[in-house]
């Protein structure tokens, strides 16, 4: 079957949104015909592209320009009418069950959550505590939480277009964690986001622990370039990158970082910025950077960048383990015990880290416009956790210029993002980004990477 073939279908919900009141149906219909329809369509197309090697959101939209999706009201609820949908999502004319589940996840998280959370007077999203509560409500609505389950969820970060040796390594680490009854949460895409899940499925199967949790957290601006991988059995689409990142650290009990590019650097700066806040000094949060022997220089560069910009205190919050998957899993399992003991002492929930303090600088959505990127405070005359927040925004802008449709358009219209600041910060940042390009760790839409940024020295 040619991957450009298309199919029409009408599908029913399975596992979620199966029972809705007429009031809820009307709200979904009203919203799905308004401003969110464009986002809903693009996220749905990305889900239907699950399993494809394509990682260019613009090319995906160009391949299926006539694709449409419509919410259809029925007496017992809703259905989705698909027209000109990618045929690769179907087997013998039937939509794959996992993709069906993910499509209704899109409806739930883009449309339903907009009504219940993002557009609700219950939440003042300018207030830090309300943002944390909004993230909680979105995750609870997605039935993510399992009360009473002891800490075992490992967040895995890393690049979506890593090499084969690095990808195979992520699978072995996932396997070792699966053998130790650890579940996996990633950004839901391919590469380092798929490998740990794939390995963990074998580990869980060998231990006869049943189907593990393979949670994928994404957001509308990035899902087209990182379509959900087929192993994800709990997909959540957060409203923006900041709430996605908060969801990672509130639900996860530890983090393993594999090799990646600008997006992975953004995630590292996010978690380090949080852990560097004085209020989190005593909070246990196992954080491990790992990769095969061929990635050793990559982590040396990451480590040097962190020391040069954020200092030795930041370096104390993580471990680097090279080419030793078993040790990674053992260290993470031991870290979970400390998390469990701390949560019990604090009377904090196992399934959501309420104790962790997240400064509002990490919660405010950052719009990577040319002016905002140019005016970032990239200097050392501030507390280290605030510098981490601004560095995180800088890398977020690079990610937007690389893979997000609106960011790519902004670069096409106005040229490079300009980044400037103290020399002792900008030089290490320039060296790190240059190394990413040389190692082909940046998003490559085509054969050669064209930078979306310019370092002003």
Secondary structure, DSSP 8 states (H G I E B T S, - for coil): --TT-EEEEEEE--SSS-S--HHHHHHHHHHHTTTTHHHHHHHHHHHHTTT-S---HHHHHHHTTT-EEEEEEETTEEEEEEEEEEGGGEETTEE-HHHHHHHHHHIIIIIIHIIIIIT-TT--TTSHHHHHHHHHHHHHHTT---TT--S-EEEEE--SS--HHHHHHHHHHHHHHHHTT-EEEE-SSSGGGTHHHHHHHHHHHHHT--S--EEEEEETTTTTTS---TT-SEEEEESSHHHHHHHHHHH-SEEEE-S-SHHHHHHHHHHHHHHTSGGGTT---EEEEEE-GGGHHHHHHHHHHHHHHH-HHHHTT-EEEES-HHHHHHHHHHHHHHHHHHHHHHT--SSS--SS---GGGTS-----HHHHHT---SSSS-HHHHHHHHHHHHHHHHHHHH-HHHHHHHHHH--EEEE--HHHHHHHHHHHHHHHHTT-S--SSSS---SEEEE-
